[in-house]
Amino acid sequence: MAFLRADTRPLFPRLRAELTSLLGGLSGGDWEQATACPGWSVHAVAAHLLGVELGNVSVRRDRWALGPAEGEDLDSWLNTFNQQWVDAAQRISPALLIELLDLAGRRFEEHLTTLDLDATGSPVEWVTGSDPGTGLVRCRPRVHGTVRPSAADPRRHGAPTARPGVH
């Protein structure tokens, strides 16, 4: 499968800055507002994004492997995994959440600078099928709800469900 070469790494600092600026401008009550993710407040979605950032650093930079057991349904595992994180993160204040998002984002951006964008790696099945992925696939901007049609369809799993951004 041929890919258009697009180095998205320069976009990450701007995305992080815009996210932290947006979150920093919220009032106390804004954090509890409902979102497009059923059952998740603004705080919950921000906590999920922090979990994604920490996961990217842990898995990609530090090679910390974590995933479903052999034969376990990925969608079910991922929804449970994400919900457990969001539930635990309720104890994190909005101010600390913003600080941690900024820190984890910076660490991931540092890691991105070390990637060989032309090197092949393990398959990213929802993008490449069984073909190896490249550094370009692995460092695409995080776009939630585009993982796989099955994982992005809330009717399939019932609410609340997490919309993971597998990267």
Phi and psi in degrees as GROMACS dihedral restraints (atoms count N, CA, C in turn):
[ dihedral_restraints ]
;  ai    aj    ak    al  type     phi  dphi    fc
    3     4     5     6     1   -88.7    20    10
    4     5     6     7     1   141.0    20    10
    6     7     8     9     1  -120.9    20    10
    7     8     9    10     1   145.2    20    10
    9    10    11    12     1   -75.2    20    10
   10    11    12    13     1   128.0    20    10
   12    13    14    15     1   -77.8    20    10
   13    14    15    16     1   116.2    20    10
   15    16    17    18     1  -140.0    20    10
   16    17    18    19     1   109.5    20    10
   18    19    20    21     1   -80.9    20    10
   19    20    21    22     1   105.8    20    10
   21    22    23    24     1   -92.3    20    10
   22    23    24    25     1    -0.9    20    10
   24    25    26    27     1   -55.5    20    10
   25    26    27    28     1   -38.6    20    10
   27    28    29    30     1   -64.2    20    10
   28    29    30    31     1   -16.1    20    10
   30    31    32    33     1   -78.5    20    10
   31    32    33    34     1   -24.5    20    10
   33    34    35    36     1   -61.9    20    10
   34    35    36    37     1   -46.7    20    10
   36    37    38    39     1   -59.3    20    10
   37    38    39    40     1   -40.0    20    10
   39    40    41    42     1   -66.5    20    10
   40    41    42    43     1   -42.6    20    10
   42    43    44    45     1   -60.9    20    10
   43    44    45    46     1   -43.1    20    10
   45    46    47    48     1   -63.9    20    10
   46    47    48    49     1   -45.3    20    10
   48    49    50    51     1   -62.7    20    10
   49    50    51    52     1   -41.5    20    10
   51    52    53    54     1   -66.8    20    10
   52    53    54    55     1   -39.7    20    10
   54    55    56    57     1   -64.8    20    10
   55    56    57    58     1   -48.7    20    10
   57    58    59    60     1   -66.7    20    10
   58    59    60    61     1   -32.8    20    10
   60    61    62    63     1   -67.0    20    10
   61    62    63    64     1   -45.5    20    10
   63    64    65    66     1   -59.2    20    10
   64    65    66    67     1   -49.3    20    10
   66    67    68    69     1   -65.6    20    10
   67    68    69    70     1   -36.6    20    10
   69    70    71    72     1   -65.0    20    10
   70    71    72    73     1   -22.4    20    10
   72    73    74    75     1   -88.7    20    10
   73    74    75    76     1    -0.7    20    10
   75    76    77    78     1   -79.1    20    10
   76    77    78    79     1   146.8    20    10
   78    79    80    81     1   -86.3    20    10
   79    80    81    82     1   170.2    20    10
   81    82    83    84     1   -54.5    20    10
   82    83    84    85     1   -43.9    20    10
   84    85    86    87     1   -71.4    20    10
   85    86    87    88     1   -25.1    20    10
   87    88    89    90     1   -61.9    20    10
   88    89    90    91     1   -31.7    20    10
   90    91    92    93     1   -66.3    20    10
   91    92    93    94     1   -21.9    20    10
   93    94    95    96     1   -97.8    20    10
   94    95    96    97     1     0.5    20    10
   96    97    98    99     1   -65.8    20    10
   97    98    99   100     1   148.7    20    10
   99   100   101   102     1   -69.1    20    10
  100   101   102   103     1   157.1    20    10
  102   103   104   105     1  -128.0    20    10
  103   104   105   106     1  -177.5    20    10
  105   106   107   108     1   -69.6    20    10
  106   107   108   109     1   -14.2    20    10
  108   109   110   111     1   -89.2    20    10
  109   110   111   112     1   109.6    20    10
  111   112   113   114     1   -53.6    20    10
  112   113   114   115     1   127.4    20    10
  114   115   116   117     1    84.1    20    10
  115   116   117   118     1    -3.1    20    10
  117   118   119   120     1  -112.3    20    10
  118   119   120   121     1   128.1    20    10
  120   121   122   123     1   -80.1    20    10
  121   122   123   124     1   176.2    20    10
  123   124   125   126     1   -58.3    20    10
  124   125   126   127     1   -42.7    20    10
  126   127   128   129     1   -59.2    20    10
  127   128   129   130     1   -43.5    20    10
  129   130   131   132     1   -63.6    20    10
  130   131   132   133     1   -41.9    20    10
  132   133   134   135     1   -66.1    20    10
  133   134   135   136     1   -42.7    20    10
  135   136   137   138     1   -62.7    20    10
  136   137   138   139     1   -39.7    20    10
  138   139   140   141     1   -64.0    20    10
  139   140   141   142     1   -39.8    20    10
  141   142   143   144     1   -61.0    20    10
  142   143   144   145     1   -44.6    20    10
  144   145   146   147     1   -60.9    20    10
  145   146   147   148     1   -37.8    20    10
  147   148   149   150     1   -62.3    20    10
  148   149   150   151     1   -44.3    20    10
  150   151   152   153     1   -59.3    20    10
  151   152   153   154     1   -38.5    20    10
  153   154   155   156     1   -63.9    20    10
  154   155   156   157     1   -45.5    20    10
  156   157   158   159     1   -62.8    20    10
  157   158   159   160     1   -46.5    20    10
  159   160   161   162     1   -63.2    20    10
  160   161   162   163     1   -38.8    20    10
  162   163   164   165     1   -63.9    20    10
  163   164   165   166     1   -40.7    20    10
  165   166   167   168     1   -61.8    20    10
  166   167   168   169     1   -43.9    20    10
  168   169   170   171     1   -66.4    20    10
  169   170   171   172     1   -46.7    20    10
  171   172   173   174     1   -64.1    20    10
  172   173   174   175     1   -46.8    20    10
  174   175   176   177     1   -77.8    20    10
  175   176   177   178     1   -48.1    20    10
  177   178   179   180     1   -81.8    20    10
  178   179   180   181     1   -45.4    20    10
  180   181   182   183     1   -80.2    20    10
  181   182   183   184     1   -47.5    20    10
  183   184   185   186     1   -94.2    20    10
  184   185   186   187     1    -5.7    20    10
  186   187   188   189     1    61.2    20    10
  187   188   189   190     1    34.0    20    10
  189   190   191   192     1   -83.6    20    10
  190   191   192   193     1   106.9    20    10
  192   193   194   195     1   -87.9    20    10
  193   194   195   196     1   131.1    20    10
  195   196   197   198     1  -151.8    20    10
  196   197   198   199     1   133.3    20    10
  198   199   200   201     1  -174.8    20    10
  199   200   201   202     1  -177.2    20    10
  201   202   203   204     1   -66.9    20    10
  202   203   204   205     1   153.5    20    10
  204   205   206   207     1   -68.8    20    10
  205   206   207   208     1   160.9    20    10
  207   208   209   210     1   -52.8    20    10
  208   209   210   211     1   125.5    20    10
  210   211   212   213     1    84.2    20    10
  211   212   213   214     1    -7.9    20    10
  213   214   215   216     1   -75.5    20    10
  214   215   216   217     1   141.0    20    10
  216   217   218   219     1   -65.9    20    10
  217   218   219   220     1   123.2    20    10
  219   220   221   222     1   -62.2    20    10
  220   221   222   223     1   -45.3    20    10
  222   223   224   225     1   -59.1    20    10
  223   224   225   226     1   -46.9    20    10
  225   226   227   228     1   -64.3    20    10
  226   227   228   229     1   -45.5    20    10
  228   229   230   231     1   -60.9    20    10
  229   230   231   232     1   -46.2    20    10
  231   232   233   234     1   -66.3    20    10
  232   233   234   235     1   -41.1    20    10
  234   235   236   237     1   -62.1    20    10
  235   236   237   238     1   -44.1    20    10
  237   238   239   240     1   -65.4    20    10
  238   239   240   241     1   -46.0    20    10
  240   241   242   243     1   -57.1    20    10
  241   242   243   244     1   -48.8    20    10
  243   244   245   246     1   -67.1    20    10
  244   245   246   247     1   -40.1    20    10
  246   247   248   249     1   -66.3    20    10
  247   248   249   250     1   -38.6    20    10
  249   250   251   252     1   -61.1    20    10
  250   251   252   253     1   -42.0    20    10
  252   253   254   255     1   -63.4    20    10
  253   254   255   256     1   -48.1    20    10
  255   256   257   258     1   -62.0    20    10
  256   257   258   259     1   -40.6    20    10
  258   259   260   261     1   -61.6    20    10
  259   260   261   262     1   -45.9    20    10
  261   262   263   264     1   -66.6    20    10
  262   263   264   265     1   -32.8    20    10
  264   265   266   267     1   -75.5    20    10
  265   266   267   268     1    -3.1    20    10
  267   268   269   270     1   -58.9    20    10
  268   269   270   271     1   -25.0    20    10
  270   271   272   273     1   -80.7    20    10
  271   272   273   274     1    -4.7    20    10
  273   274   275   276     1   -89.8    20    10
  274   275   276   277     1   125.5    20    10
  276   277   278   279     1   -67.1    20    10
  277   278   279   280     1   155.7    20    10
  279   280   281   282     1   -55.7    20    10
  280   281   282   283     1   -41.9    20    10
  282   283   284   285     1   -62.2    20    10
  283   284   285   286     1   -44.6    20    10
  285   286   287   288     1   -69.5    20    10
  286   287   288   289     1   -36.3    20    10
  288   289   290   291     1   -58.0    20    10
  289   290   291   292     1   -44.3    20    10
  291   292   293   294     1   -63.8    20    10
  292   293   294   295     1   -44.8    20    10
  294   295   296   297     1   -60.2    20    10
  295   296   297   298     1   -43.9    20    10
  297   298   299   300     1   -68.6    20    10
  298   299   300   301     1   -37.8    20    10
  300   301   302   303     1   -60.5    20    10
  301   302   303   304     1   -42.7    20    10
  303   304   305   306     1   -64.3    20    10
  304   305   306   307     1   -46.7    20    10
  306   307   308   309     1   -63.8    20    10
  307   308   309   310     1   -49.3    20    10
  309   310   311   312     1   -63.9    20    10
  310   311   312   313     1   -38.6    20    10
  312   313   314   315     1   -61.9    20    10
  313   314   315   316     1   -42.3    20    10
  315   316   317   318     1   -63.3    20    10
  316   317   318   319     1   -42.1    20    10
  318   319   320   321     1   -63.7    20    10
  319   320   321   322     1   -39.8    20    10
  321   322   323   324     1   -67.3    20    10
  322   323   324   325     1   -40.3    20    10
  324   325   326   327     1   -61.6    20    10
  325   326   327   328     1   -39.9    20    10
  327   328   329   330     1   -60.0    20    10
  328   329   330   331     1   -42.9    20    10
  330   331   332   333     1   -63.0    20    10
  331   332   333   334     1   -40.3    20    10
  333   334   335   336     1   -58.3    20    10
  334   335   336   337     1   -32.3    20    10
  336   337   338   339     1   -67.7    20    10
  337   338   339   340     1   -17.0    20    10
  339   340   341   342     1   -90.3    20    10
  340   341   342   343     1    -9.1    20    10
  342   343   344   345     1   -75.9    20    10
  343   344   345   346     1   139.5    20    10
  345   346   347   348     1   -88.8    20    10
  346   347   348   349     1   106.8    20    10
  348   349   350   351     1   -67.1    20    10
  349   350   351   352     1   -15.8    20    10
  351   352   353   354     1   -98.7    20    10
  352   353   354   355     1    -6.6    20    10
  354   355   356   357     1   -73.9    20    10
  355   356   357   358     1   145.8    20    10
  357   358   359   360     1   -90.0    20    10
  358   359   360   361     1   152.9    20    10
  360   361   362   363     1  -139.5    20    10
  361   362   363   364     1  -159.5    20    10
  363   364   365   366     1   -68.9    20    10
  364   365   366   367     1   156.5    20    10
  366   367   368   369     1   -61.9    20    10
  367   368   369   370     1   143.9    20    10
  369   370   371   372     1  -112.1    20    10
  370   371   372   373     1    86.6    20    10
  372   373   374   375     1   -53.9    20    10
  373   374   375   376     1   -37.4    20    10
  375   376   377   378     1   -74.4    20    10
  376   377   378   379     1   -11.1    20    10
  378   379   380   381     1  -107.9    20    10
  379   380   381   382     1   -47.8    20    10
  381   382   383   384     1  -110.8    20    10
  382   383   384   385     1     0.6    20    10
  384   385   386   387     1    68.6    20    10
  385   386   387   388     1  -133.0    20    10
  387   388   389   390     1   -92.3    20    10
  388   389   390   391     1     0.6    20    10
  390   391   392   393     1   -75.9    20    10
  391   392   393   394     1   150.0    20    10
  393   394   395   396     1   -61.5    20    10
  394   395   396   397     1   147.7    20    10
  396   397   398   399     1   -89.2    20    10
  397   398   399   400     1   171.7    20    10
  399   400   401   402     1  -116.1    20    10
  400   401   402   403     1   173.1    20    10
  402   403   404   405     1   -58.0    20    10
  403   404   405   406     1   -31.4    20    10
  405   406   407   408     1   -63.9    20    10
  406   407   408   409     1   -40.7    20    10
  408   409   410   411     1   -67.6    20    10
  409   410   411   412     1   -39.6    20    10
  411   412   413   414     1   -72.5    20    10
  412   413   414   415     1   -18.5    20    10
  414   415   416   417     1  -117.5    20    10
  415   416   417   418     1    27.7    20    10
  417   418   419   420     1   -66.5    20    10
  418   419   420   421     1   154.4    20    10
  420   421   422   423     1   -60.1    20    10
  421   422   423   424     1   148.5    20    10
  423   424   425   426     1   -75.1    20    10
  424   425   426   427     1   111.3    20    10
  426   427   428   429     1  -118.9    20    10
  427   428   429   430     1   107.3    20    10
  429   430   431   432     1   -75.1    20    10
  430   431   432   433     1   149.1    20    10
  432   433   434   435     1    85.2    20    10
  433   434   435   436     1     9.3    20    10
  435   436   437   438     1  -118.7    20    10
  436   437   438   439     1    17.5    20    10
  438   439   440   441     1   -64.9    20    10
  439   440   441   442     1   -63.7    20    10
  441   442   443   444     1  -152.6    20    10
  442   443   444   445     1   148.2    20    10
  444   445   446   447     1   -54.0    20    10
  445   446   447   448     1   -37.7    20    10
  447   448   449   450     1   -66.8    20    10
  448   449   450   451     1   -39.5    20    10
  450   451   452   453     1   -75.6    20    10
  451   452   453   454     1   -23.3    20    10
  453   454   455   456     1   -91.5    20    10
  454   455   456   457     1    -2.5    20    10
  456   457   458   459     1   -99.1    20    10
  457   458   459   460     1   104.3    20    10
  459   460   461   462     1   -64.4    20    10
  460   461   462   463     1   -22.2    20    10
  462   463   464   465     1   -69.4    20    10
  463   464   465   466     1   -22.2    20    10
  465   466   467   468     1   -72.2    20    10
  466   467   468   469     1   -36.2    20    10
  468   469   470   471     1  -109.5    20    10
  469   470   471   472     1   -16.7    20    10
  471   472   473   474     1    84.1    20    10
  472   473   474   475     1   156.6    20    10
  474   475   476   477     1   -92.7    20    10
  475   476   477   478     1   154.6    20    10
  477   478   479   480     1   -82.8    20    10
  478   479   480   481     1   147.0    20    10
  480   481   482   483     1  -130.0    20    10
  481   482   483   484     1   151.9    20    10
  483   484   485   486     1   -91.5    20    10
  484   485   486   487     1   143.6    20    10
  486   487   488   489     1  -106.8    20    10
  487   488   489   490     1    87.8    20    10
  489   490   491   492     1   -70.8    20    10
  490   491   492   493     1   150.3    20    10
  492   493   494   495     1  -109.8    20    10
  493   494   495   496     1    85.8    20    10
  495   496   497   498     1   -70.3    20    10
  496   497   498   499     1   129.4    20    10
